């Protein structure tokens, strides 16, 4: 039986989709699923909205296995078969290529870029016009602080944009959702989360982990912290879905 996402999660996701015109009638949406709680949670939310929303859209799922030692997303194959969703599993030697070509780039940014390129290709090959990613409000806030602190720029992840080639739109329906809401849902619904779904990132402290700790400490003192941060980053999230980014 399909787990029913809690109402607050559905409400926040629905509001983001509406505010940023993320999903339109007839869209073919490809969801990137890594095996973590966020992407598996978004899968359940989008499947629920598929049945309840007043517009019709198709939904497929794609996983890019980067070939990282200790990370095996293969169990997702049988899970997606049990759900009956179109599923595309791509194994790429990203970790091996990173060792040879990384240079001054970080592994995480290199891996993300390579995985994104593979997802674009899968979407195009199978006729999907929208790529859905599962970053949430905590991710948005962390990226904003990292950009301000370490790059001297005001930047964060976009809510909805069109890729440079112009043929795909990228959406982030969880931009209003807190990470703890997804953690609670994954636990309550017994979602098949793959532990440490990116072990290369967990083996050493990262700047993102430092931002997460900073935000947790500040939120303990200021309960409206994330509401205020959302207001601050709204101009950066993008309002024009035809824009590049």
N, C-alpha and C positions, 0 to 999 in steps of 0.2 A: 504494500500500500504506500502510495506517495505521501511523504510527510507534508503537512500543511505549514507553511512559514507563519510565524506570529504576525498579528495585525500591524504592530509598529514597524516591522521590517518591510512588510508589503506597502504600507502607507508611505514610508520614506522613499522607497524605490520607485513607486508609482509617481510620486511628486517630482523626483529628479527626471524621470523619463518624460513627464509632461513639461516641466520647466525648460528643458533643453531639447525638446522635440527629437528624442533619441530613436524611438521606434515608430515607424509609419506603416500604414496599411500596405500589405504586400511585401514588406521587407523580408529578406532572408538573412537571419542573424546567426553568425558563427560565434560560439562562446569558447574562449580559451580556458581550459581546465587543466590545472597543474596537479591536482590531487590535494591541495590545501583546503582549509575550511572556507575561505572566501569564495573561491571559484565553485566549489561544490554547493555552497549556499546559494550563489547566484543561479546556478543551474536549477535548483528547486524553485526559486522565486520566479524565474522566467517560464518554467514549465507551468506553474500555477497561473501566471498572468496570461499565458497562451490560451488557457481554458476560460478565464474569467474576463479578460480585457475586451473592450468593445471593438477592437481592431484585430485583423488576422495577420499573423506573421509566422514564418517557418523558423525552426530552431535546430541547429546542428552543433556538434561539440568537436573540438580538436585539442589534442595533447601533443606537445613537442617534448620528447624525451631527449635531454641534452647529453646523455651518456656520462653522467657524473657518478663516480664511485660512491655507492651507498644509497643512491636514489633510484628506486624502481617503480615507475608509475604503471607498470604492466597490469596490476590488478584492476585498474580502471577499465580495461577492455571488457571483462566479463560484467562489470557493474553497468556500463553503458548498454551492453547487450540486454541486460535485464530490464532497463528502462525503455528500450526500444527507440532510442534517439539515434539519428545518423551520427556516426562517430568516425573520426579520422585520427589515426595514431601515427605520428612521425618520429622516428628515431634519427637523430643527427649527432655526429661526433663533435659537438660544440666544445666539450671540455678538452678534447685532444687538439682541436684547432687553436683553442685559446692559448695553450702552452707554447705553440709555435709562433703565434702572431700577436700576442697580447700587447707587447710593448708597455707603454705607460698607462694604458687603459686598465680599469679594474675588471675583475672577472665578472662581477655582477652586471655591470653595464654592458660588457661584451656579450654575455649570455642573453640578456634581455633584448639586445639589438638583433642578434642572430635568430632568436626564437620569434621575434616579431616579424622578421622577414619571411620565415617559414609559414607563419600564420597567414600573412598576406597572400602567399602563393597558394596555400590550401583553399583559402576563401575564393580566390579567383578561379582556381581549377574546378571548383564544385559549384560555382554560381552564387556565392553569398556576397551580399553588398554591404553588410554591416559586421564589424568585429567587436564583440563585447568583452570587456576586461573587468576584473573584479576588485580593483583597488577601491578602498573605502575612505571615509573622512580622516581617519588616523593617518593613512598613507599620504593624503593630500596635505595635511598639516605638517607632517615630517618633511616632505619634499619642499614645502614652502620655507621652512626654517633652514634646511640644508642649503637651499639656494641663496637665502639672505645672508647666512653666516659665512659660507665658504666660497660663494661665487660673487657676492656683492650685487645680486640681481633679484628682482621680484618675479618668481616663476614657480609654477607647480604643474601637476598633471591636468590636462584639459578634460572637461566633461564630455565634449562632443566635438569632433573635428573631422575634416576630410583629409585623406593622405595626399601627398604631393602629386601622385599620378591622377588624382581626381576620381578614381573609380570606386573607392572604398571609404566608408565612414567608420570611425572608431568611437565607441561609447563606453562610459563608465557609470552604470546605473546605481552604484552604491556610494556615490559621492556624499550623500547625506547620512549614511549609515556608519555607526561606530563599530570598531573591531570587536568589542565585547559582546555586541548583539549577535554577531556572526559566530563567535565562540560558543555562546549559550545555545544558539540554534543547532549548531553542529553536534553539540553534546546531547541535547534533548532529542534530536532526530536520529541519533546514531549514524551520522553520515560517515562513509568509509574514508576518513581522512588519512592520507599517507603521512606518517610522522616525519618531521623535519624535511618537508617537501623540497627544500633546497639546501642540502647539507653543506654545500660549499660556502654558503653564507653564514652558517651557524658555527663554523669551526673557529672563527675568530671574531672579536668584537668589531662592529662596523659603525660608521657615522650615523646610519639610520637607527641603530640600536641606541646610540647616545641621545639622539633626538627623541626617541620613544621614552627613554628614562626621564629626560628633561620635561617633556610634556606631562608625564604621569605625576611628577613632583609638583608641577605648577597647577595641574587640575585638582590636586588634593587641597590646594590653598584657594583656588578660584573655580567654583563649580561650573561657571558659565564660560570657561576657557574655550572649549571647542565651538560653542555657538558664536563667540566673538571672532575666532579664527575663520570660521566659515564666512562671516560677514566681510572680513578683511580680504579673503582670497576670491570672493565672487567676481571681481573684475578680471581675474586671471583665468577663470574657468572657461570663459568664452561663451558668447551668446549667439554667434553666427555659425551654424553647423556647416556652412559652405566654406568656412575659412580653412586655411592650411595650418598644420601644426604638428 
